[in-house]
Amino acid sequence: MSQALDEVKIGGLGSSRQRVEDARFIRGRGNYIDDLKLPGMLHMEILRSPLAHARIISIDTSAAWAIPGVRLVLTGEMAAQRNLAWMPTLSYDTQAVLATDKVRFQGQEVACVVADDPYIAKDACEAIVVEYEPLPVIVNPIQSLAPDAPLIRDDKEGQTDNVCYRWEVGDKQGTDRAFAQADHISRLKLHYPRSHPSPIECCGSVADYNAATGKLTVYMTTQAPHIIRAAVALVAELPEHMIRIVSPDLGGGFGNKVPVYPGYVCSILGSILTGKPVKWIEDNFGNLISTGFGRDMYLDSELALRKDGKILAVRFHADTDQGAFFSDAQPSKFKIGLVHSAFACYDIPVGHITARGAYTNKAPGGVAYRCSFRVTEAMFFQERMIQAAAADLGMDQAQFRRINLRRADDFPARTPFGFLVDSGQYHKCLQLGLDAIGYEDFKREQAQARSRGRRLGIGISTMTEPLGAGNSREYDILGIKMFDSAELRVHPTGKAILRTGAKTQGQGHETTWAQIVSHELGIPADDVIVEEGDTDTAPFGMGTYASRSTPVAGAAVSMVARKVRAKARKLAAHLLEVSEEDIEWELGRFYVRGAARRGVTIQECAMAAYTNMPDGMEPGLENNAYYDPPNLTWPFACYIATVEVDPETGVWDVLRVVAVDDCGVRINPMIVEGQIMGGLAEAYAMANMQFMTYDADGNMIGANYIDYLLPTAWETPGFELHEVVTPCPHHPIGAKGVGECAAVGGPAAFVNAVMNALEDTGVRNIDMPVLPDRVWQAIQTGRDVSGAPPVRQD
Ligand code: CDP
């Protein structure tokens, strides 16, 4: 008779276990970077450039040095003496740590002050006198790429224009041939605006260089501590084992905390030069004006269509506005991230993509903001294009998708851009979504409302996206292969500690990783503590971004638990005095085949590993696993929104939102739902209210949370969530990533709904955010509304 444990009861797979980390977060007992106080610690503030493009004539720091309590005033020139005025970026570019020659965007770091307290440091920054010679400013990549544009990166040898990369993928000739045979060609141009990940906690670091031991410890807000350690070792030429990076509790990351920022480097330099720990805490203004922007992409695309609705080919060109430095963190091979995952859920025979990156006088952009390296732009553009093409053919948008979506028996399938998609039930998800929203009834209601002058709209967004980079064959950052890791130690009493190379920023890894151990070993999840983010203790990993944790680190957790189970089986055989071949496993215990009552629990095996191991066996019960996934995971989602647009004001209200997500096996359904709701809230904000904009002089309009809007519970609509489960064929527990799906796929559902409400006006596109004045303007003029930043006319 089975004595297996009830998996859900012990907090294993499928249990909506409450988040263990919340016990400290909701009591104010989290340990964030600004909570850290080290003896003798000094404070650093940064002086930022008020101009977007200017030559630095002189920097006078004498008044700052004279302020009591100031310990160090650091300029680019001083950093240059230590070869640290510039640093390499994660995209093989260079970025100024402190400006020496020119400033290239408003908010760029020019100098910094280390003082006894942050207020003195701030006052001293204001006492620094910088003389600038203004230069022409460019905030629009189309202008930046024009032949006569002023050169922004004159620091780079051989750079004669503002192009920072060119990239191409697909079959140009085959695509041209397919277009020549098309019955109809649909075209769409759009701009995905610059947005900001807006974690509640800004960036910060406490650098502590101990001259006596030669050890550098940096506590910092990073989503990828091991990459930072390797980068610091290479750039600062310090031995890697003498560098310890600790990423404590993070108040959100969303991609913002992947790059290396000048503030981190300056705090390290500050600590080396003063011999004291130096803390840098970025304020909201500094964060909003200078760090980690997402998107800012211009897309111009075409679909070749047969008149029955079949898509024959796709081609598009993307220009990205990278800002002054190309500092994206993305796999080295792919200059524009995974934008070529666009259309992966559709059965399209051929396609061709060209892409170009432009330097402009804006802060560096292009981080994977809740996104797998630009899949957000790819999926938004895909779904806007699908809707426009359906409308061009006069075809129902759901039916158009049915014709082109891959079928459940199509897998595995290769996309025209080389990805292998391995599983999914796209039609089932779409139908579930349509049924949930009451598609046909809504269309009837819409027609009746239209006859009374009301404008209702329905928007669909269906997409699969690649989550879980690597595999190591194709994915690396700065040459470091993308895989991940886990290390599990089971103590004598059967309690355990798990460490991984990922780093949670609020996603709940401390809860869900323990659930995977529980599933594999039958140890109650409450008996497993999870630790991440300390490079001295955690195994080497690539960190958390691009929803890669579950697909890669989560898989490593399974694999290490299985290794531990394999050793525990040997211990069980020894305890039960039978050969290993006669041992069976059920959740939580081993037993003798044919004599199920004779068994030992996993905890008894753990005790034996330290007290009663067989002769010749190494003591202890622990192991580690490095997991290199065979493929990415491919979750699928169908988001449907209904809206009403007020033609008098352009204001649009969301009526309903239905979400169907298939992320394979769900470790913790409650956490998954939280991820989807959070993603949808961000999607709604991007569609409706958020953009980082600049005037023609490069002044950032909106480096504050009065102008850059975060959605609150007041304006965020309700979400109705549904689930389909198609296990990932290669993941050890069948899970696929989910963290970013709704933020990636959601925006198009809202914009498509508004565009559907305006379908009879001839307007084909309104760029995000779809603000009421843009909608009103579109209705009045019958013309598309662009959101591209201004072109300077002088
Ligand atoms: O990399 P990141 O943690 O941001 O994204 P993720 O791997 O998609 O996971 C987000 C959260 O959802 C984590 O706590 C996961 O363990 C959880 N999750 C889950 O419970 N089941 C899945 N199939 C996928 C994620």
Boltz pocket constraint, residues with backbone or C-beta under 6 A from the ligand:
constraints:
  - pocket:
      binder: B
      contacts: [[A, 507], [A, 508], [A, 509], [A, 512], [A, 513], [A, 544], [A, 545], [A, 546], [A, 547], [A, 548], [A, 549], [A, 550], [A, 551], [A, 554], [A, 663], [A, 664], [A, 665], [A, 666], [A, 667], [A, 668], [A, 669], [A, 671], [A, 672], [A, 675], [A, 735], [A, 736], [A, 737], [A, 738], [A, 739], [A, 740]]
      max_distance: 6.0
